[in-house]
Amino acid sequence: MTLEIKELTGGYGQVSVLKKETFTVEDGQVVGLIGLNGAGKSTTIKHIIGLLTPRGGQILIDGMSLHDNVEAYRKKIAYVPEMPILYPELTLKEHIEMTIMAYGLDREETWKNANKLLKTFRLDNKLDWFPQNFSKGMKQKVMIVCAFMTDARLFIIDEPFTGLDPLAVNDLLNIVEAKKQAGCSVLMSTHILSTVQDHADKFVLINHGQVRADGTLDQLKDKFDMKDANLDDIYIKMSNEDL
């Protein structure tokens, strides 16, 4: 089992956003993290990657916590944030070189992987470009390339389809499927429910910092007593429970 979240409690400052959140992402599994704005999705991700410190509970990747071995823990993760984060003074090529150094990767082998991804996302002729030359969608593609060229075992992608053209969305989904087939795990936070419904193995529905339900679509239908529902229907019912 790659990722285990056990009764995670945490947030920002003195404000607790997450309240004993528990779920898993297993090897070779794509999991959709679903919830309203402010439900706790991004806060959950920030705890997993180590930007926030839990007040309680555990986060384990392959049985290892961040405190067990910071470097080894972080090398197991590749992260694509909702908003691309690039260094304005570095070219695309230098971003790739920096990622290789950060993960301690074999340079020759990793460049082979990177070049395939660059060609897929039509960035192979832009290695000398700086971030100011890229559109938002192109910046997002750079983040995707830098994440998926690594040998991470857990890929966390936060609203990955924002700003991507339909062809790039399809390319990304194909890459996610390939990583899944290779035994890696993917945690995907998105509001594009029709897409995630077709490509995720299970779903974690978060409301007010707690896991309202998790499981396959059929399991969610049973939990919400909605036999003929799709993920949109279930999401709307969960969102209206507080009204």
N, C-alpha and C positions, 0 to 999 in steps of 0.2 A: 504494500500500500504506500503510495508516494506521499500524499499530504493528509495529515490528520489535524483537524481543529477540534480541540476538546474544551468545552465550557469556556470559550474565550470571552473575556470581559475587558473592555478597553475603550479608549476614545482620545479626546484632545483636552489637555489641561485637567480640570476637575470634572469635566463633562463626560459621563459614560454613555457611549453610543452603542456599543456592543454588550449584550447581556447574556452571558453563558451560551454563546453560539457554538454549535457542534455540527460538523459534517466532515465527509471524507471525499478525496479525489483519488481513485485507485489507478494503478498502472494501466496504460492503454485505454484511458477513459477521457472523454470530453464532457465537462460539466458546465452547464449554464448557470451563472449567478444572476438572479433576477430580483428586481425590487424597484420601488419608486425612488426618485431623487431624495436623498437624505435617509434612506432606509438602512444604510450601513455597508453598502457594497465596496465603495472606495476605501472606507475605514478598515474593512476586513483585509483588503489587498495590501494596504500600507502596513498592517501588522504582520502579514505573511512575509513581505519582503524586508521587514526590519526597520522601516521608517518610523514606526510607532512601537512603543513597548507595552505589552499587555499588563493589565492590573491583576489579572487572574486567568487561570486556565493554561493550556499548552498549545503550541504549534510545532508539529513534528514533520520533517521530510525524511522519509526512509528511516524513521525512528530517531532522527537527530534534530535537536533544537538549535536555535541560533547561538545560544550560550555555550553549547557543547563545542562548537568549532565554527566561528564566524565565517572564515574564508571558505571552508568546505560546504557549509550550508548555502551560502550565496551563489556558489558555482553550480549548484543544482537547479537554480532558478534563472529563467530568462523572462524579462518583463517588457511588455509593450504598453506604455501609458496612454491615457485618453488624449492628452495633449503632447505632441512630439517635443522632446527635450534634446536639442542639438547645440553644440558649441559653435558660436558664430565664426571663430577664428580657425576652425578645422574644416578641411575638405571632406567629401564623402569617403575618399580613400583613407584619410587619416582617422575618421570615425571607425572604420573597419579595423585598421591597425590597432587603435586604442582598445577596441573590444577584444581582439586577439590577446593583447597583453594583459588585460584585466582578468580574463578567464584562464590565462596560462595555456593557450591552445597551440597546437602545432600549426605553424604559419602556413606551410605549403598546403597541407590538407584543408585547413580552414578557408584559404583563399579559393580552393576549388569549389567548396560549398557556397561561399559568398558569390563567386562569379555566376553560378547557376541561378541564385536568387536575384542577383542584379539583372540578369538577362530576362528572367521571368517578369520582373517588375519594370522592365524597360529603363533601367538606370545604368546599364553597363557602359554607356558613352558619357557618363556624367561624373566620373570619379574625381575630377579636378574641380568640381563645382563646390561653392560654399553654400551654407544653409540659406543665405539671403536670396539665392537664385532659385530656390525650390518653392513650389506651391505647397499649401498645407497637406494636400494628398500625397505629394512627393516626399515631404518630410515624414509623413506616417509610413510610407514605404521604406524609407531609410531605417526607421525604428524596427520595422518588421524584419528587414534583412539582418540587422545587427543582432536581433534576438534569435532568429531561427538558424543562423549560421553556427551557433554555439552547440556544444554537446550537452546542454542542460537536459534534465529529466522532467522538469515541471515548467510549463509555459503559461504565464499569466498574461492575459490580454484584456485590457480595459477599454470597452467601446471601440473595438478595432476597426469597425466599418465606417466610422465618421470621416468624411472627406475622401473616401476611396471611390473610384469609379467602378461600375459593375464588373468590368474585366478583372480589376485588382481584387475585388471581393471574392470572385470565383477562384482566383489564384491563391489567395490566402486560405480559403476553405480547403483547397486541394493540399496545401502544405500542412494544415492542421490534421487532415486525414492521414497524410503520410507519417507524421509524427506519432499519431495514435497507433498506426499499424506497426510502428517501430517500438511500441511499448511505452512511449512517453505519455505524460498526463497533461491535460490542458484545462485551465480554469478560465472561462470566458464570461466577462460581464458585459451585457449589452441590452439595449432596449429594442433591438430589431428581432422581435420574438419569432416571427415567421422563419427567419433564417436559422436562429439557434435551435428552434424546434426540430428542424430537419437534420441538424448536424451534431446535436449533443446526445449523449447516452442517458444522462439524467439531469435534473434541475434542482437547484437550491433556491427556494423562495424566501427572501428576507423581508421582514416587516418590523419596524421599530427596533432594529438591532438584534432581532431574534430570528431563528429559523422557523418560519411558519410551517413549512413542509419541504421535504426533499424526496426525490425518487424519479422513476421514469414517468413519462407522460401518462401511461395507463395507471400507475400508482397515484399520481396527482389527481386524476379523474375520480378515482375511488375516494381519496381523502376529502375532496371537495364535493363529492356526490354529483358529479357532472359527467354523465356517461358519454355524451357526444361532443364534449368541449375540445377546443384547441388551447394552446398555451395562452393566447390572448384572452380568451374567455376566463380562464382560471386566474390570470393576472388581474383582470378587472374585478372579479369577485373578491379576491384577496384585498385589493385596494379599497373596495367599498365596505369592507367589514367594520371600519371605524366610523362610518357615517351613520 
